[in-house]
Amino acid sequence: MNPSEIPPLWSFAEIRKWLTGHPDALEPGLSLLDQSLDLGHGLEVPLVGIDPLGHPCLVLYCDEFGARLFDQLLEMVARMQAEGLRFQPLFPRPTEPRVFLLSPSFEQEVRQRLALLAKAFPLRAFTILPPLGQDTAPQLIHEHLDAELAPTQLADRLPQGLEPFANRLLSACEALRPRLRVQGTSWPLVFHGSHGPCATLFFENEELWFAAAGQQDQTVPWKLQADSGVDRAIDVLMRHQVNSVSSAA
């Protein structure tokens, strides 16, 4: 998978530099390490990170989708699952990778193939385009590879003890002014406020976890297992809406 330039100005090196300074633009709570990861046998991930639950996040950029690319994606994930323990110093959960794939565009045939891969391992796709006008940030658009479930439907499928917490949080997003947008057809869900992505809601191992943007060095994500945890999450979302500075600026 060879990095390629996004015309007119955004090379992969520039994308990488911007992302390492704005990891919340991909997913709030994500930390990027600004380094590649050598998986051996000529297989290298150009940029890696860690999500709030400790999963390795493999960040790749591609502007051409051939059979070799899909083989590489599968091989990268398989290599991490089988041999990831050797990366334990970097990642708390090295054998459970997630993939973030960036491209200037995704054709329908490519989206269909990626949707199949997303059923086998956690995969998120983003269209990345040069900044508009006087903006300094690129356009980063999360592509839904499927349209199976809305956020409220995902919440309704949670275990009985967790469903009220998730639905209360989603209801708060609707009630806030301006309203927060909730994005995702699978876990995790990402909350978008007035100034961009502001929080992420994970469901894993029968637990709900809330992670806020810009908090990697300040706090850790917390469980939504009581009303007090939901109150804290709603407070974070409210504060984001009145904050005058965008996390992706």
PETA-V120126 format. One record per residue. N is the residue number from 1. RES is the residue in one small letter. NEAR is the number of other C-alpha atoms within 12 Angstrom. Layout:
n = {N;N}
res = {RES;RES}
near = {NEAR;NEAR}
This chain:
n = {1;2;3;4;5;6;7;8;9;10;11;12;13;14;15;16;17;18;19;20;21;22;23;24;25;26;27;28;29;30;31;32;33;34;35;36;37;38;39;40;41;42;43;44;45;46;47;48;49;50;51;52;53;54;55;56;57;58;59;60;61;62;63;64;65;66;67;68;69;70;71;72;73;74;75;76;77;78;79;80;81;82;83;84;85;86;87;88;89;90;91;92;93;94;95;96;97;98;99;100;101;102;103;104;105;106;107;108;109;110;111;112;113;114;115;116;117;118;119;120;121;122;123;124;125;126;127;128;129;130;131;132;133;134;135;136;137;138;139;140;141;142;143;144;145;146;147;148;149;150;151;152;153;154;155;156;157;158;159;160;161;162;163;164;165;166;167;168;169;170;171;172;173;174;175;176;177;178;179;180;181;182;183;184;185;186;187;188;189;190;191;192;193;194;195;196;197;198;199;200;201;202;203;204;205;206;207;208;209;210;211;212;213;214;215;216;217;218;219;220;221;222;223;224;225;226;227;228;229;230;231;232;233;234;235;236;237;238;239;240;241;242;243;244;245;246;247;248;249}
res = {m;n;p;s;e;i;p;p;l;w;s;f;a;e;i;r;k;w;l;t;g;h;p;d;a;l;e;p;g;l;s;l;l;d;q;s;l;d;l;g;h;g;l;e;v;p;l;v;g;i;d;p;l;g;h;p;c;l;v;l;y;c;d;e;f;g;a;r;l;f;d;q;l;l;e;m;v;a;r;m;q;a;e;g;l;r;f;q;p;l;f;p;r;p;t;e;p;r;v;f;l;l;s;p;s;f;e;q;e;v;r;q;r;l;a;l;l;a;k;a;f;p;l;r;a;f;t;i;l;p;p;l;g;q;d;t;a;p;q;l;i;h;e;h;l;d;a;e;l;a;p;t;q;l;a;d;r;l;p;q;g;l;e;p;f;a;n;r;l;l;s;a;c;e;a;l;r;p;r;l;r;v;q;g;t;s;w;p;l;v;f;h;g;s;h;g;p;c;a;t;l;f;f;e;n;e;e;l;w;f;a;a;a;g;q;q;d;q;t;v;p;w;k;l;q;a;d;s;g;v;d;r;a;i;d;v;l;m;r;h;q;v;n;s;v;s;s;a;a}
near = {28;22;26;23;23;27;17;14;17;27;25;30;23;26;40;32;21;28;38;26;22;33;41;38;41;49;49;36;42;42;38;38;27;26;23;22;29;21;26;16;10;12;24;26;36;33;33;37;41;39;44;40;35;28;32;39;46;43;46;39;40;35;28;23;27;18;14;15;24;25;19;26;37;27;26;37;35;23;28;35;23;17;21;27;20;20;25;18;13;25;30;22;26;31;26;33;40;40;39;41;44;38;38;33;26;28;19;15;14;25;27;20;26;35;27;18;28;28;17;18;28;28;38;39;39;32;29;38;30;27;20;14;9;9;12;18;26;33;29;31;26;32;31;26;31;24;17;15;19;21;31;28;20;28;33;20;21;24;19;15;19;29;27;23;35;43;29;25;41;35;21;27;35;22;16;23;17;19;22;32;31;35;33;32;26;32;34;34;38;38;43;38;37;26;28;36;39;47;48;44;46;38;30;22;11;17;26;35;34;42;42;43;42;32;26;26;13;11;14;20;32;28;30;32;25;22;19;16;24;32;22;24;37;35;21;31;42;30;25;32;29;20;16;14;16;23;31;31;22}
